[in-house]
């Protein structure tokens, strides 16, 4: 598995535990990084993702509700929800990550950690967000 994907997987595992058990994020992340044995750059990327997601939940979760209205957050699989959180953070708040990369990596995480339907759900929701972003960007350029 590629280094960045391993970092995303560690971030997902940490976010999952924080989400379900309400454990201290810094303690959880530190343990995940030890367990995953990531290099310094990958560990820093995982930290960036966890801190970015947790620090921006008030902006991220409403986006999930908008792009997946049939699935309230309280009823969504915790794995799918946290995969979406990571991808939405990357797509909307991290200018260094191309949108296609964020979507592709989220789909790969869904294949690894989600249910049989997770891949399609994550891909569809993030495709909706990408389409909305392209429309907004195209619309704002015409003004």
Order of alpha helices (4+ residues) and beta strands (2+ residues): alpha-alpha-alpha-alpha-alpha-alpha-alpha
